[in-house]
């Protein structure tokens, strides 16, 4: 739900986003409050107000992407204050329910025991996205460009059942570079 109110030259935007439940995090509502000002005398009429605008947006997305149950405030703050020089590591214990939910979402048959190799993005998502939330990344998250990520296969399992219930996966992400170009930060 989005609520917009105007008072004089100030525009207050409140976004209440419903974070769906995932394997290790309950459903909740994340709130983002932003203040903008209207300047009729310049070509770009609406401006974000306050030096903490980018930090508020990052904290909002952190609640969706990296929050840890019962440590939500602490885990989100840690993600937003980490350095791009850090290694971002997460653990993921694969369950039968994870595999069924993934295969169902993709319209795949649920009679296979494992998840295909592209499930690796689900497994490594928290580590991948933590690098985007790092302290040095001071751009609008919507303008960030992600060029690539890669995986190293350490198993000889078949690609259609790469991940099996009971697998404990450790994912590590490292930022290779951070550049600013016309289309955003990469």
N, C-alpha and C positions, 0 to 999 in steps of 0.2 A: 504494500500500500504506500502511496506517495501523497504527502500532504504539502501543499504550497500556500504560504501566507505572505502578504506584503504589508509592510508598515513603513511609510515614507519612502525612502530610497532603498530600504533593505528588503530582501526577498529571503525568506526562510524556507528551506526545503528539508523535509523529514522523510527519509526512506526507511520503511520497516520491511525488511526482507525475511521471508520464511526460509530458514535453513532446514532442509529435509534431514531426517534421521539417516545416518550412515552406520556402518558396522560398529564403530566405536564411539559414536557421538549422538546424543538425543536431539530430536527436532527442537528448534527454538526460533525466536524472532531476534534478528540482529537489526539494530537501529543506527542510522547514519544521519546526523544533523549537519547541514551546511548553510552558511549564510552568504548571500551574494548581494552586491550593490549595483544599482542601476545608474549609469552615467550617460546621459543623453548627449553630452558634448563631445564624445569620442566615437570612433567608428566601431569599436568592440563595446557594445552597450552594457553587457553584464559581466561583472568581475567577481571571482571568488574572494571572499573576505577572510582575512586571518592567515597567519603564517603556518598554521597547523592543518590547513585544508588537506594537503597530500597525506599527512600522517593519519588524519581521520579516515580517509578513504582506504588506506592500507589496513588500518585496524578493523574496519568493517569487513573487508575481504578476508582478513586473517580469521575472523570468526567462522567463516564458511569453509575455508580451505585447510587450516592448520590447527584449529582449536583441539585441545585434549580434554576429554570428559573429566569433570571435577578439578581441572586445573586450567579452565578456559582463559581467565584473565592473564594468568602467569604465562601460559604457553603462547598466547597471541602477542603479548608484550615482548617475550623473548624472540619471537620470529621477526618482529618489526625493528628490533634493536641489534640483531645479529649483523655481522659484517659480510660483505660479498667475498671476503678472503677466507671465510669459514668454510668447512665442509658441512653439508647438510645431510644428516643421516636419520633414517627412520626404520622401524621394524614393522613388519606386517605378517600376521599369522593368518594364512589362508584357511577359510572354513568352507564347508560344503554349501552353506547358505550364500556366501560371497559368490561362489561359482555359479550357482543356480540363478541368482539375481543378475549376474553379468550376462550369462548365456540367454536368459529371458529378454533382457533389455535389447540384445542384438538380434533377437528372433532366431537364435540357434536352438537346436535340439538339446533338451536338458537331460537326455539319457546318457551322455558322455560324462565321465567322472571328473575330468579336469577342465581348466579354462585355457583358451588359446593364448599364443604368445603376446598378442596385443593387450592382454590383461595386465601386462607389465606397467602400463601407464597408470592403472588404478593402484597397483602395488607401490609405485614410486611417486605418486602424485604429491604427497606431503613434502618429500625431500625436494622435488623439482620446483614447487611453487614457493618454498621458503626463500629461495634465492631471489625471487622477484620482490619479496617483501623486505629484503635487507635494507639496513639503514642508509647506505650510500645511494640506493635507487630512489631518487627524489622526483621522479616524473609521474605523470598521471598513468595509472595502471592500464588504462584503455589505450594509451599511446605506446606501450612497450611492445617491442617486436622480439619474438622468440625465434631464433634461426634454426636451432637443431638440438636434439638430444639423442643419445645413443645408449644401447644396452650391450652388455657383454654376456654372452650365453655360456654358462658354466655347466651345462647338463646336456646329455644326449637324448633327452625325451623328445617325443614327436611334437611338432608345433601346435597341433590341435588340442593337446593336453599337456601343455608346458607346466601349468601350475596345478597342483593337486591338494586336496584337503589335508591339513596338517603341515604343509610347507611353512617354514619360518623364513621370511625373506628380509634381507637387510639391503636398503637402497641408500646410495650416497650420491649427492649432487655437488658439483663444484662449478663456480662461475669461471668461464674461460676468458671472457672480456666483457667490458661495459663501454659502449660508445654512444655518442649522441649524433644522430643524423637528422635530416629534415623531417622524416616520417616518425621520429620518436627515438627512444633509447633502445639500443640493442646490445 
